């Protein structure tokens, strides 16, 4: 029998909406869709796009997806979305109308990308090309964690970048990139201004988003069995997220 998670379940979503002017920030992989061995192998329910737009309407526009994936990757899997999105761990933020919400993002230096590609090929790892970052995946062999982390740290030092760690992935990004910055950017603009932010996520990078939600008067909800230092509540997995949000 699985051990009981130390955090309680959140109150019913409808009850929260009746009491608060809420804003919802959703991680993607492991929160809205189940994790897969490779990023392109995820299965996205055909109704998810419609259900997210219905949720956006209930929230009067105060819904954002906040993912490590690039925005063009999110829309490739979801289809056309009139929903606020933050891709590449918050580096690239766009409003629901598609207009840029924050700073204009940059691509990684070409030499850094080449170093990651060569390392991945030499070690039979998967390198994921991103518009504003680059990720080394080792889910097929989790024992490679120390090797991948050490190489990513080396490249980060060489090119003045930062490393974001997730579930069997190390990603290089520009300094200051975080899901916290995405929450802060959206919360400073309509229609999010003055709302109570709720951040849902399953991975360590989501802790930044939860802390930003707390700083803005809201809270975080941890998804899955990973312990969280920042969440107030817990949901057991993707199915529980869908049920709670009535997707």
Secondary structure, 3 states (H helix, E strand, C coil): CCCCCCCECCCCHHHHHHHCCEEEEECCECCCECCCCCHHHCCCCCCHHHHHHHHHHHCCCCEEEECCCCHHHHHHHHCCCCCEEEEHHHCEEECCCCCECCCCCCCCCHHHHHHHHHHHHHCCCEEEECCCCEEEECHHHHHHHHHHHHHHHHHHHHHCEEEEEECCEEEEEECCCCHHHHHHHHHCCCCCCCCEEEEEECCCCHHHHHHHHHHCCCEEEEECCCCCCCCCEEECCHHHHHHHHCC
